[in-house]
Amino acid sequence: MPRHDPIPRPGGADPERAAAAWRRYRNLMGWMALAALVTVLLSLLYLWLTMGPIPLHMAIATILGVGFTVLVGTGLMGLVFLSNRSGHDEDAGQGGGHDD
């Protein structure tokens, strides 16, 4: 009979390690928000230099598309590292093997 994985503890194996990982993640996301803003501004500048005046709907689409793409990509990748650094990956791996 297969065994279920254990329920992860809220702070992971080490609450101090998890708290430090969350601080690092929030700091990283602050920098990535700045990087997203710079990327959006550079994208709008590029469009303005190559096309001239940009229609409002195109500017909004560029802001949302480029900005959210950078934030979602970095956010998800950051969560992968957060999971590893906080100890949650070790907790999930200690569930034991499944009997076949």
C-alpha positions in Angstrom: 0.0 0.0 0.0 1.5 3.4 -0.9 2.3 5.9 1.8 1.2 9.5 1.6 3.8 12.2 1.6 4.0 14.0 5.0 2.2 17.3 5.4 4.9 20.0 5.2 5.4 22.1 8.4 4.5 25.8 8.0 8.1 27.0 8.5 9.8 24.0 6.8 12.4 22.0 8.6 14.1 25.1 10.0 11.9 28.3 10.6 15.0 30.6 10.6 16.2 29.2 7.3 12.7 29.6 5.8 12.4 33.2 7.1 15.8 34.1 5.6 14.7 32.5 2.3 11.5 34.6 2.3 13.5 37.8 3.0 15.8 37.0 0.1 12.9 36.3 -2.2 11.1 39.6 -1.3 14.4 41.4 -1.9 14.8 39.7 -5.2 11.3 40.5 -6.3 11.8 44.2 -5.4 14.9 44.2 -7.7 12.9 42.3 -10.4 10.1 44.8 -10.3 12.7 47.5 -10.9 14.1 45.4 -13.8 10.6 45.0 -15.2 10.1 48.8 -15.1 13.4 49.4 -16.9 12.6 46.7 -19.5 9.2 48.3 -20.1 10.7 51.7 -20.5 13.3 50.4 -22.9 10.7 48.6 -24.9 8.6 51.7 -25.2 11.7 53.8 -26.2 12.6 51.2 -28.8 9.0 51.3 -30.3 9.0 55.1 -30.2 12.4 55.3 -32.0 11.5 52.7 -34.7 7.8 53.6 -35.2 7.4 57.2 -34.1 4.4 58.0 -31.9 2.9 54.9 -30.3 -0.9 54.4 -30.2 -2.3 54.3 -26.6 -3.5 50.7 -26.9 -0.1 49.6 -28.1 1.6 51.3 -25.2 -0.8 49.7 -22.7 -0.3 46.2 -24.4 3.5 46.7 -24.3 3.5 47.7 -20.6 1.3 44.8 -19.5 2.9 42.2 -21.8 6.5 43.0 -21.1 6.0 43.9 -17.5 4.0 40.9 -16.5 6.2 38.6 -18.5 9.3 39.7 -16.7 7.6 39.6 -13.3 5.9 36.2 -13.8 9.1 34.6 -15.1 11.3 35.9 -12.4 8.6 35.2 -9.7 8.2 31.6 -10.7 11.9 31.0 -11.0 12.4 32.7 -7.6 9.8 30.4 -6.1 11.9 27.4 -7.2 14.9 28.7 -5.4 12.8 29.7 -2.4 11.4 26.2 -2.1 14.9 24.8 -2.1 16.4 27.3 0.3 13.6 27.2 2.8 13.8 23.4 3.4 10.5 22.5 1.8 12.1 20.3 -0.8 13.8 18.2 1.8 10.4 17.8 3.7 8.7 16.6 0.5 11.5 14.2 -0.3 11.2 12.5 3.1 7.9 11.0 2.3 9.4 7.6 1.7 9.2 5.4 -1.3 6.0 3.8 -2.7 5.6 0.1 -2.6 4.8 -1.3 -6.0 
